[in-house]
């Protein structure tokens, strides 16, 4: 071993000794500082039966919070954790008025509804053009708006100073002109969309396809029960009836002459029970009845529009026979065949079947639904 190798070994021993001494000096220094700051602490891990400190979880808030705890070493004293107030989440909640908003007045058996909800209230005047245009579509359409102050739906009138955030466009599915068409419903939904867009809102409706099927079935039902009975009193051997006598008999039976030249017998509700008109083309006129000469008169009875129809038809048949006797004519049916008591009874049997069918469909004769369908 030469002198260079010996020198290197000595130098290495000196360096290692210096490092060891430095570490020992630093540990002694930090221990003195720790005792001065916190006092003398026994090392619990070196005790034969080290005590276990109780675990104290910090309280975060009064709300129930589920916390998943990680296993930790026991601590000597609880640690204070500052409580931080957290902002409650904002949730969109309906107001009391919105929660109690009733459904629009729609008859699900007869009608189809398109609803509109907007942020900016729609003034009544904005509906004027739409309401006018829908009168020519061929089907009855009603426009409803919800009034917050009244807590109810009202029919929208353009001349009223009102505004609505909730609107329902309600179209009747069928009437005597037939069922509602796809084009009619499409036009309504299109106009509803445009109106909703103008006032920062949305329009909603159900699928049109099943509605068209429903409308067709309703129309077929209407065709089956929409019967008009006509009884005629005609003169014998080419003779004529005098208008003044006809007017006297009609008025004695409680009938009044309307602007169309037809005598009408009305119920207590104001609905037409049956009517009396000229069998010829010329309508009756109040100021010309004295000069009227006709070969016959016709009594008309709209079956689905008359409440208590069996009794009403019995009254009609009796009045027809009274007219025939007083005017010197004969009572005949639509085919100008003499109407016997047996013929009257046959018509009454047919009426029973019609009224039963209407009741079964929840559309009783003379009721609100029937008057709308057969208008």
DOPAFI-754398 format. One record per residue (C-alpha): residue in one letter; x, y, z. Coordinates in nm, 3 decimals, padded with zeros to 5 digits. Layout:
+------+---------+---------+---------+
! resn !      px !      py !      pz !
+------+---------+---------+---------+
!    a !       X !       Y !       Z !
...
+------+---------+---------+---------+
END
This chain:
+------+---------+---------+---------+
! resn !      px !      py !      pz !
+------+---------+---------+---------+
!    x !  00.000 !  00.000 !  00.000 !
!    x !  00.158 !  00.327 ! -00.106 !
!    x !  00.134 !  00.663 !  00.064 !
!    x ! -00.144 !  00.793 ! -00.168 !
!    x ! -00.382 !  00.512 ! -00.077 !
!    x ! -00.313 !  00.561 !  00.294 !
!    x ! -00.388 !  00.931 !  00.263 !
!    x ! -00.721 !  00.866 !  00.091 !
!    x ! -00.832 !  00.619 !  00.358 !
!    x ! -00.749 !  00.863 !  00.636 !
!    x ! -00.938 !  01.139 !  00.458 !
!    x ! -01.247 !  00.920 !  00.420 !
!    x ! -01.249 !  00.833 !  00.791 !
!    x ! -01.225 !  01.200 !  00.883 !
!    x ! -01.519 !  01.295 !  00.653 !
!    x ! -01.745 !  01.019 !  00.789 !
!    x ! -01.663 !  01.121 !  01.146 !
!    x ! -01.741 !  01.481 !  01.074 !
!    x ! -02.083 !  01.389 !  00.925 !
!    x ! -02.175 !  01.176 !  01.227 !
!    x ! -02.076 !  01.449 !  01.470 !
!    x ! -02.276 !  01.706 !  01.278 !
!    x ! -02.596 !  01.494 !  01.284 !
!    x ! -02.563 !  01.432 !  01.657 !
!    x ! -02.514 !  01.803 !  01.724 !
!    x ! -02.823 !  01.899 !  01.518 !
!    x ! -03.050 !  01.643 !  01.689 !
!    x ! -02.939 !  01.767 !  02.032 !
!    x ! -03.009 !  02.125 !  01.925 !
!    x ! -03.364 !  02.053 !  01.798 !
!    x ! -03.452 !  01.848 !  02.108 !
!    x ! -03.362 !  02.145 !  02.334 !
!    x ! -03.580 !  02.376 !  02.121 !
!    x ! -03.874 !  02.135 !  02.134 !
!    x ! -03.857 !  02.108 !  02.514 !
!    x ! -03.841 !  02.486 !  02.546 !
!    x ! -04.154 !  02.532 !  02.329 !
!    x ! -04.384 !  02.241 !  02.432 !
!    x ! -04.240 !  02.106 !  02.756 !
!    x ! -04.115 !  01.756 !  02.826 !
!    x ! -04.328 !  01.487 !  02.651 !
!    x ! -04.300 !  01.116 !  02.720 !
!    x ! -04.286 !  00.898 !  02.416 !
!    x ! -04.607 !  00.695 !  02.452 !
!    x ! -04.494 !  00.445 !  02.193 !
!    x ! -04.208 !  00.338 !  02.421 !
!    x ! -04.431 !  00.280 !  02.726 !
!    x ! -04.522 ! -00.084 !  02.812 !
!    x ! -04.902 ! -00.009 !  02.803 !
!    x ! -04.943 !  00.297 !  02.593 !
!    x ! -05.276 !  00.477 !  02.655 !
!    x ! -05.521 !  00.519 !  02.370 !
!    x ! -05.661 !  00.864 !  02.325 !
!    x ! -06.033 !  00.906 !  02.253 !
!    x ! -06.121 !  00.997 !  01.896 !
!    x ! -06.302 !  01.330 !  01.868 !
!    x ! -06.444 !  01.413 !  01.524 !
!    x ! -06.470 !  01.777 !  01.432 !
!    x ! -06.819 !  01.926 !  01.407 !
!    x ! -06.876 !  02.065 !  01.056 !
!    x ! -07.234 !  02.197 !  01.074 !
!    x ! -07.583 !  02.115 !  01.196 !
!    x ! -07.652 !  01.925 !  00.873 !
!    x ! -07.612 !  01.548 !  00.869 !
!    x ! -07.295 !  01.472 !  00.673 !
!    x ! -07.166 !  01.126 !  00.596 !
!    x ! -06.784 !  01.117 !  00.622 !
!    x ! -06.559 !  00.828 !  00.532 !
!    x ! -06.279 !  00.816 !  00.795 !
!    x ! -05.929 !  00.693 !  00.720 !
!    x ! -05.751 !  00.502 !  01.001 !
!    x ! -05.513 !  00.735 !  01.185 !
!    x ! -05.271 !  00.705 !  01.475 !
!    x ! -05.406 !  00.802 !  01.818 !
!    x ! -05.355 !  01.164 !  01.912 !
!    x ! -05.293 !  01.319 !  02.247 !
!    x ! -05.534 !  01.611 !  02.224 !
!    x ! -05.829 !  01.700 !  01.999 !
!    x ! -05.754 !  01.923 !  01.709 !
!    x ! -05.970 !  02.231 !  01.663 !
!    x ! -06.110 !  02.262 !  01.312 !
!    x ! -06.263 !  02.593 !  01.205 !
!    x ! -06.628 !  02.575 !  01.098 !
!    x ! -06.679 !  02.709 !  00.748 !
!    x ! -07.029 !  02.828 !  00.656 !
!    x ! -07.140 !  02.676 !  00.327 !
!    x ! -07.396 !  02.834 !  00.094 !
!    x ! -07.707 !  02.618 !  00.053 !
!    x ! -07.764 !  02.496 ! -00.303 !
!    x ! -08.020 !  02.692 ! -00.505 !
!    x ! -08.304 !  02.475 ! -00.630 !
!    x ! -08.568 !  02.586 ! -00.878 !
!    x ! -08.897 !  02.554 ! -00.691 !
!    x ! -09.245 !  02.624 ! -00.828 !
!    x ! -09.428 !  02.905 ! -00.661 !
!    x ! -09.750 !  02.833 ! -00.476 !
!    x ! -09.955 !  02.975 ! -00.763 !
!    x ! -09.782 !  02.755 ! -01.019 !
!    x ! -09.817 !  02.444 ! -00.805 !
!    x ! -10.194 !  02.496 ! -00.778 !
!    x ! -10.250 !  02.593 ! -01.141 !
!    x ! -10.561 !  02.398 ! -01.248 !
!    x ! -10.584 !  02.216 ! -01.578 !
!    x ! -10.735 !  02.416 ! -01.865 !
!    x ! -11.106 !  02.355 ! -01.935 !
!    x ! -11.068 !  02.083 ! -02.198 !
!    x ! -11.327 !  01.812 ! -02.265 !
!    x ! -11.105 !  01.506 ! -02.335 !
!    x ! -11.389 !  01.331 ! -02.518 !
!    x ! -11.447 !  01.609 ! -02.770 !
!    x ! -11.139 !  01.830 ! -02.774 !
!    x ! -10.764 !  01.851 ! -02.832 !
!    x ! -10.548 !  02.106 ! -02.651 !
!    x ! -10.226 !  02.288 ! -02.734 !
!    x ! -10.074 !  02.468 ! -02.436 !
!    x ! -09.842 !  02.768 ! -02.427 !
!    x ! -09.625 !  02.887 ! -02.138 !
!    x ! -09.429 !  03.210 ! -02.173 !
!    x ! -09.202 !  03.428 ! -01.964 !
!    x ! -09.328 !  03.755 ! -02.111 !
!    x ! -09.705 !  03.777 ! -02.065 !
!    x ! -09.906 !  03.781 ! -02.390 !
!    x ! -10.151 !  04.073 ! -02.414 !
!    x ! -10.505 !  03.998 ! -02.526 !
!    x ! -10.466 !  04.212 ! -02.836 !
!    x ! -10.202 !  03.971 ! -02.968 !
!    x ! -10.472 !  03.705 ! -03.015 !
!    x ! -10.702 !  03.914 ! -03.235 !
!    x ! -10.566 !  03.802 ! -03.573 !
!    x ! -10.526 !  03.441 ! -03.464 !
!    x ! -10.882 !  03.413 ! -03.332 !
!    x ! -11.025 !  03.569 ! -03.648 !
!    x ! -10.826 !  03.336 ! -03.875 !
!    x ! -10.936 !  03.026 ! -03.687 !
!    x ! -11.303 !  03.103 ! -03.747 !
!    x ! -11.251 !  03.003 ! -04.108 !
!    x ! -11.075 !  02.672 ! -04.039 !
!    x ! -11.398 !  02.473 ! -04.024 !
!    x ! -11.373 !  02.356 ! -03.662 !
!    x ! -11.465 !  02.533 ! -03.337 !
!    x ! -11.155 !  02.661 ! -03.155 !
!    x ! -11.157 !  02.810 ! -02.807 !
!    x ! -10.875 !  03.024 ! -02.664 !
!    x ! -10.826 !  03.008 ! -02.288 !
!    x ! -10.594 !  03.212 ! -02.068 !
!    x ! -10.518 !  03.174 ! -01.698 !
!    x ! -10.580 !  03.481 ! -01.479 !
!    x ! -10.368 !  03.481 ! -01.164 !
!    x ! -10.588 !  03.724 ! -00.969 !
!    x ! -10.901 !  03.518 ! -01.033 !
!    x ! -10.724 !  03.184 ! -01.004 !
!    x ! -10.916 !  03.053 ! -01.303 !
!    x ! -10.917 !  03.012 ! -01.681 !
!    x ! -11.114 !  03.258 ! -01.893 !
!    x ! -11.193 !  03.269 ! -02.262 !
!    x ! -10.959 !  03.520 ! -02.422 !
!    x ! -11.124 !  03.827 ! -02.572 !
!    x ! -10.891 !  04.054 ! -02.771 !
!    x ! -11.076 !  04.367 ! -02.661 !
!    x ! -11.010 !  04.304 ! -02.290 !
!    x ! -10.699 !  04.453 ! -02.128 !
!    x ! -10.551 !  04.130 ! -01.998 !
!    x ! -10.224 !  03.942 ! -02.031 !
!    x ! -10.149 !  03.572 ! -01.992 !
!    x ! -09.844 !  03.357 ! -01.923 !
!    x ! -10.045 !  03.034 ! -01.958 !
!    x ! -10.262 !  02.976 ! -02.264 !
!    x ! -10.460 !  02.678 ! -02.398 !
!    x ! -10.576 !  02.652 ! -02.760 !
!    x ! -10.860 !  02.399 ! -02.766 !
!    x ! -11.001 !  02.258 ! -03.092 !
!    x ! -11.313 !  02.042 ! -03.126 !
!    x ! -11.239 !  01.704 ! -03.284 !
!    x ! -11.560 !  01.669 ! -03.487 !
!    x ! -11.889 !  01.833 ! -03.578 !
!    x ! -12.150 !  01.802 ! -03.852 !
!    x ! -11.886 !  01.903 ! -04.108 !
!    x ! -11.674 !  01.596 ! -04.027 !
!    x ! -11.361 !  01.521 ! -03.822 !
!    x ! -11.071 !  01.759 ! -03.768 !
!    x ! -10.798 !  01.715 ! -04.029 !
!    x ! -10.424 !  01.678 ! -03.999 !
!    x ! -10.374 !  02.006 ! -04.181 !
!    x ! -10.600 !  02.191 ! -03.937 !
!    x ! -10.408 !  02.058 ! -03.638 !
!    x ! -10.074 !  02.130 ! -03.802 !
!    x ! -10.173 !  02.493 ! -03.863 !
!    x ! -10.276 !  02.532 ! -03.500 !
!    x ! -09.952 !  02.388 ! -03.363 !
!    x ! -09.751 !  02.605 ! -03.601 !
!    x ! -09.930 !  02.920 ! -03.486 !
!    x ! -09.884 !  02.817 ! -03.123 !
!    x ! -09.509 !  02.777 ! -03.177 !
!    x ! -09.480 !  03.120 ! -03.338 !
!    x ! -09.679 !  03.285 ! -03.060 !
!    x ! -09.470 !  03.117 ! -02.790 !
!    x ! -09.146 !  03.222 ! -02.960 !
!    x ! -09.255 !  03.587 ! -02.975 !
!    x ! -09.302 !  03.598 ! -02.599 !
!    x ! -09.007 !  03.385 ! -02.484 !
!    x ! -09.191 !  03.061 ! -02.416 !
!    x ! -09.273 !  02.712 ! -02.536 !
!    x ! -09.574 !  02.538 ! -02.695 !
!    x ! -09.666 !  02.179 ! -02.608 !
!    x ! -09.907 !  01.920 ! -02.749 !
!    x ! -09.964 !  01.546 ! -02.772 !
!    x ! -09.892 !  01.334 ! -03.077 !
!    x ! -10.136 !  01.415 ! -03.357 !
!    x ! -10.165 !  01.066 ! -03.513 !
!    x ! -10.379 !  00.901 ! -03.240 !
!    x ! -10.589 !  01.217 ! -03.215 !
!    x ! -10.685 !  01.186 ! -03.581 !
!    x ! -10.799 !  00.828 ! -03.521 !
!    x ! -11.002 !  00.942 ! -03.222 !
!    x ! -11.160 !  01.221 ! -03.427 !
!    x ! -11.260 !  00.979 ! -03.704 !
!    x ! -11.431 !  00.746 ! -03.453 !
!    x ! -11.615 !  01.036 ! -03.294 !
!    x ! -11.731 !  01.155 ! -03.635 !
!    x ! -11.863 !  00.809 ! -03.724 !
!    x ! -12.061 !  00.802 ! -03.401 !
!    x ! -12.210 !  01.139 ! -03.488 !
!    x ! -12.315 !  01.015 ! -03.832 !
!    x ! -12.490 !  00.715 ! -03.676 !
!    x ! -12.707 !  00.915 ! -03.436 !
!    x ! -12.755 !  01.242 ! -03.624 !
!    x ! -13.114 !  01.183 ! -03.732 !
!    x ! -13.359 !  01.449 ! -03.844 !
!    x ! -13.723 !  01.344 ! -03.832 !
!    x ! -13.968 !  01.526 ! -04.057 !
!    x ! -14.345 !  01.495 ! -04.034 !
!    x ! -14.561 !  01.665 ! -04.294 !
!    x ! -14.915 !  01.788 ! -04.301 !
!    x ! -15.028 !  01.809 ! -04.666 !
!    x ! -15.351 !  01.930 ! -04.821 !
!    x ! -15.606 !  01.703 ! -04.988 !
!    x ! -15.703 !  01.716 ! -05.354 !
!    x ! -15.474 !  02.009 ! -05.438 !
!    x ! -15.628 !  02.248 ! -05.186 !
!    x ! -15.414 !  02.503 ! -04.999 !
!    x ! -15.370 !  02.608 ! -04.638 !
!    x ! -15.411 !  02.968 ! -04.531 !
!    x ! -15.110 !  03.129 ! -04.366 !
!    x ! -15.314 !  03.317 ! -04.106 !
!    x ! -15.465 !  02.993 ! -03.980 !
!    x ! -15.121 !  02.828 ! -03.966 !
!    x ! -14.985 !  03.121 ! -03.762 !
!    x ! -15.278 !  03.103 ! -03.521 !
!    x ! -15.231 !  02.730 ! -03.459 !
!    x ! -14.856 !  02.763 ! -03.418 !
!    x ! -14.880 !  03.048 ! -03.169 !
!    x ! -15.147 !  02.863 ! -02.971 !
!    x ! -14.896 !  02.577 ! -02.933 !
!    x ! -14.638 !  02.815 ! -02.784 !
!    x ! -14.431 !  02.859 ! -03.101 !
!    x ! -14.263 !  03.179 ! -03.215 !
!    x ! -14.149 !  03.285 ! -03.562 !
!    x ! -13.775 !  03.348 ! -03.604 !
!    x ! -13.594 !  03.565 ! -03.857 !
!    x ! -13.547 !  03.271 ! -04.094 !
!    x ! -13.922 !  03.228 ! -04.136 !
!    x ! -13.952 !  02.918 ! -03.914 !
!    x ! -14.181 !  02.869 ! -03.615 !
!    x ! -13.998 !  02.723 ! -03.316 !
!    x ! -14.111 !  02.549 ! -03.002 !
!    x ! -13.844 !  02.606 ! -02.735 !
!    x ! -13.777 !  02.442 ! -02.400 !
!    x ! -13.744 !  02.624 ! -02.069 !
!    x ! -13.367 !  02.638 ! -02.133 !
!    x ! -13.428 !  02.814 ! -02.464 !
!    x ! -13.329 !  02.513 ! -02.678 !
!    x ! -13.535 !  02.425 ! -02.985 !
!    x ! -13.761 !  02.122 ! -02.928 !
!    x ! -13.911 !  02.114 ! -03.277 !
!    x ! -13.984 !  02.353 ! -03.561 !
!    x ! -14.257 !  02.427 ! -03.814 !
!    x ! -14.178 !  02.556 ! -04.161 !
!    x ! -14.338 !  02.593 ! -04.501 !
!    x ! -14.337 !  02.270 ! -04.701 !
!    x ! -14.278 !  02.483 ! -05.008 !
!    x ! -13.968 !  02.694 ! -05.076 !
!    x ! -14.104 !  03.028 ! -04.953 !
!    x ! -14.029 !  03.091 ! -04.582 !
!    x ! -14.298 !  03.227 ! -04.355 !
!    x ! -14.302 !  03.601 ! -04.282 !
!    x ! -14.487 !  03.771 ! -03.998 !
!    x ! -14.618 !  04.058 ! -04.210 !
!    x ! -14.730 !  03.832 ! -04.497 !
!    x ! -14.894 !  03.537 ! -04.322 !
!    x ! -15.242 !  03.661 ! -04.410 !
!    x ! -15.161 !  03.630 ! -04.779 !
!    x ! -14.970 !  03.301 ! -04.765 !
!    x ! -15.120 !  03.001 ! -04.943 !
!    x ! -14.937 !  02.668 ! -04.922 !
!    x ! -14.998 !  02.301 ! -04.997 !
!    x ! -14.835 !  02.182 ! -04.678 !
!    x ! -14.622 !  02.242 ! -04.370 !
!    x ! -14.333 !  02.040 ! -04.223 !
!    x ! -14.251 !  01.962 ! -03.860 !
!    x ! -13.878 !  01.904 ! -03.793 !
!    x ! -13.725 !  01.723 ! -03.497 !
!    x ! -13.343 !  01.704 ! -03.447 !
!    x ! -13.303 !  01.382 ! -03.251 !
!    x ! -12.958 !  01.431 ! -03.086 !
!    x ! -13.024 !  01.791 ! -02.981 !
!    x ! -13.343 !  01.736 ! -02.780 !
!    x ! -13.347 !  01.650 ! -02.412 !
!    x ! -13.613 !  01.400 ! -02.303 !
!    x ! -13.661 !  01.321 ! -02.669 !
!    x ! -13.928 !  01.051 ! -02.640 !
!    x ! -14.170 !  01.286 ! -02.469 !
!    x ! -14.079 !  01.564 ! -02.711 !
!    x ! -14.148 !  01.346 ! -03.013 !
!    x ! -14.481 !  01.233 ! -02.867 !
!    x ! -14.578 !  01.600 ! -02.832 !
!    x ! -14.464 !  01.666 ! -03.189 !
!    x ! -14.670 !  01.380 ! -03.333 !
!    x ! -14.976 !  01.494 ! -03.140 !
!    x ! -14.937 !  01.853 ! -03.260 !
!    x ! -14.897 !  01.729 ! -03.618 !
!    x ! -15.226 !  01.543 ! -03.598 !
!    x ! -15.395 !  01.855 ! -03.454 !
!    x ! -15.267 !  02.059 ! -03.748 !
!    x ! -15.395 !  01.800 ! -03.996 !
!    x ! -15.738 !  01.798 ! -03.838 !
!    x ! -15.763 !  02.178 ! -03.812 !
!    x ! -15.631 !  02.251 ! -04.163 !
!    x ! -15.821 !  01.970 ! -04.332 !
!    x ! -15.508 !  01.781 ! -04.440 !
!    x ! -15.336 !  01.455 ! -04.357 !
!    x ! -15.026 !  01.363 ! -04.155 !
!    x ! -14.758 !  01.187 ! -04.362 !
!    x ! -14.392 !  01.087 ! -04.326 !
!    x ! -14.094 !  01.205 ! -04.533 !
!    x ! -14.201 !  00.979 ! -04.819 !
!    x ! -14.552 !  01.132 ! -04.813 !
!    x ! -14.699 !  00.809 ! -04.682 !
!    x ! -14.980 !  00.835 ! -04.425 !
!    x ! -14.841 !  00.820 ! -04.073 !
!    x ! -15.050 !  00.585 ! -03.862 !
!    x ! -15.024 !  00.528 ! -03.484 !
!    x ! -14.823 !  00.215 ! -03.565 !
!    x ! -14.584 !  00.428 ! -03.771 !
!    x ! -14.538 !  00.670 ! -03.482 !
!    x ! -14.464 !  00.380 ! -03.248 !
!    x ! -14.202 !  00.246 ! -03.490 !
!    x ! -14.024 !  00.582 ! -03.490 !
!    x ! -14.031 !  00.588 ! -03.111 !
!    x ! -13.862 !  00.244 ! -03.101 !
!    x ! -13.585 !  00.375 ! -03.325 !
!    x ! -13.543 !  00.675 ! -03.096 !
!    x ! -13.494 !  00.446 ! -02.795 !
!    x ! -13.197 !  00.277 ! -02.966 !
!    x ! -13.042 !  00.612 ! -03.063 !
!    x ! -13.073 !  00.755 ! -02.714 !
!    x ! -12.928 !  00.441 ! -02.558 !
!    x ! -12.627 !  00.461 ! -02.789 !
!    x ! -12.573 !  00.827 ! -02.697 !
!    x ! -12.592 !  00.751 ! -02.327 !
!    x ! -12.342 !  00.468 ! -02.370 !
!    x ! -12.095 !  00.712 ! -02.529 !
!    x ! -12.149 !  00.963 ! -02.246 !
!    x ! -12.305 !  01.207 ! -02.493 !
!    x ! -12.670 !  01.226 ! -02.382 !
!    x ! -12.918 !  01.383 ! -02.622 !
!    x ! -12.975 !  01.751 ! -02.557 !
!    x ! -12.674 !  01.769 ! -02.326 !
!    x ! -12.382 !  02.009 ! -02.348 !
!    x ! -12.169 !  01.773 ! -02.555 !
!    x ! -12.449 !  01.691 ! -02.796 !
!    x ! -12.533 !  02.055 ! -02.854 !
!    x ! -12.169 !  02.123 ! -02.942 !
!    x ! -12.129 !  01.823 ! -03.172 !
!    x ! -12.459 !  01.872 ! -03.355 !
!    x ! -12.447 !  02.248 ! -03.394 !
+------+---------+---------+---------+
END
